[in-house]
Amino acid sequence: MSLDELPHWLPAWCRDHLGAEPTGVLFRSRQVSTVFGLRLAGGRDVVVKARADDGRAASCVAAQASLAERGYPCARPLTPVLRVGALAVHAEEFRPGGEVSQGDSPAVATASAHVFAQLMTKLAGVTVAPPLPNPPWVRWDHTDPGVWPAIDFLDSRDQSLVPDHIVGTAERTRRRLLAAGLPCVLGHADFEAQNLRWHGRALWAVHDWDSLAWQPEAALVGAASGSFASAGPPTLAPIESSEAFLSAYQDMRRHPFTAVELEVAWAASLWMAAYNARELALCHGPAAGAEALRAQTTERLRRANAS
């Protein structure tokens, strides 16, 4: 991407809030946010993130800043969230390097659970306004019609492409999650291998702070237990690995889950997998996640007590 292809507002924004205009583009990516890696005049490298301003961004960036200030391995925000038209924009330090962990074995699950437990412990000491609405893949508490949260780019597609078992799984797990009545906490709702970077066995960086959520702890842990191994398109970890993740998390936090919390954890792992499988079906993505979901649904529903 060349400088000429940057959004018209971005060079002046960098000058006003970072003290220099871009002289080069390191990268551009787009998922929840549009992310620009930029080299500024004077040689400093920064990252600028822009996303639709739905009210969540300020809390997410404030939580990220709090963790960075306390030495947690994440990029340090350089600005608060600022409005640019309908966009929420902020800048943060560029934290390149590190490798993505591979594998979905119980041993990998245990190591991942330790990281997630440490992160949740850190976030328990952060006070921000709840980052609502929750990311759609953990937004089972929505008030939109039907089982899924309203997402225009998905809802406008041919819904017959979504197999009935995916819809049925989402309906059953949503009922179980909504019936639990557990208190909500702040947590990372996109705890996937692709969002972590390692130097050997040392954690170098946790990314994607736009995906903080306000849901019950057990639900956030359950979602992570199913998604931790996703290093590319989302998939669902084996049941024995999710079980190892949940066990290791409870040991690390010294907080045994109640029977209800365990059911909620298994239900959340299925809801997130069903949401992802629906999106991949509508967007003609790879089928691995949907195949894993189909193979594991019966047992995960049993563990979730989701009738």
DAQUIVEN-V415707 format. One record per backbone hydrogen bond with DSSP energy under -1.0 kcal/mol. NH is the residue of the N-H (numbers start at 1). CO is the residue of the C=O. If there is no record, write none. Layout:
<<NH & CO> <NH & CO>>
This chain:
<<5 & 2> <6 & 3> <10 & 7> <13 & 9> <14 & 10> <15 & 11> <16 & 12> <17 & 13> <18 & 14> <20 & 14> <23 & 39> <24 & 39> <26 & 37> <27 & 37> <29 & 35> <31 & 33> <34 & 50> <35 & 29> <36 & 48> <37 & 27> <38 & 46> <39 & 24> <40 & 44> <41 & 21> <43 & 40> <46 & 38> <47 & 92> <48 & 36> <49 & 90> <50 & 34> <51 & 88> <53 & 86> <54 & 52> <60 & 56> <61 & 57> <62 & 58> <63 & 59> <64 & 60> <65 & 61> <66 & 62> <67 & 63> <68 & 64> <69 & 65> <71 & 68> <72 & 67> <74 & 72> <78 & 91> <79 & 91> <82 & 89> <84 & 87> <87 & 84> <88 & 51> <89 & 82> <90 & 49> <92 & 47> <93 & 76> <99 & 198> <109 & 105> <110 & 106> <111 & 107> <112 & 108> <113 & 109> <114 & 110> <115 & 111> <116 & 112> <117 & 113> <118 & 114> <119 & 115> <120 & 116> <121 & 117> <122 & 118> <123 & 119> <124 & 120> <125 & 122> <126 & 123> <132 & 130> <138 & 135> <139 & 136> <142 & 139> <154 & 151> <155 & 151> <156 & 152> <157 & 154> <161 & 158> <162 & 159> <167 & 163> <168 & 164> <169 & 165> <170 & 166> <171 & 167> <172 & 168> <173 & 169> <174 & 170> <175 & 171> <176 & 172> <177 & 173> <178 & 174> <179 & 175> <185 & 215> <187 & 213> <189 & 211> <192 & 190> <194 & 230> <195 & 192> <196 & 193> <197 & 205> <198 & 99> <199 & 202> <202 & 199> <204 & 197> <205 & 197> <206 & 73> <207 & 195> <211 & 208> <212 & 209> <213 & 187> <215 & 185> <220 & 216> <221 & 217> <222 & 218> <223 & 219> <224 & 220> <225 & 221> <226 & 222> <227 & 223> <228 & 224> <230 & 227> <237 & 226> <242 & 238> <243 & 239> <244 & 240> <245 & 241> <246 & 242> <247 & 243> <248 & 244> <249 & 245> <250 & 246> <251 & 247> <252 & 248> <253 & 249> <254 & 250> <255 & 250> <262 & 258> <263 & 259> <264 & 260> <265 & 261> <266 & 262> <267 & 263> <268 & 264> <269 & 265> <270 & 266> <271 & 267> <272 & 268> <273 & 269> <274 & 270> <275 & 271> <276 & 272> <277 & 273> <278 & 274> <279 & 275> <280 & 276> <281 & 277> <282 & 278> <283 & 279> <285 & 280> <291 & 287> <292 & 288> <293 & 289> <294 & 290> <295 & 291> <296 & 292> <297 & 293> <300 & 296> <301 & 297> <302 & 298> <303 & 299> <304 & 300> <306 & 301>>
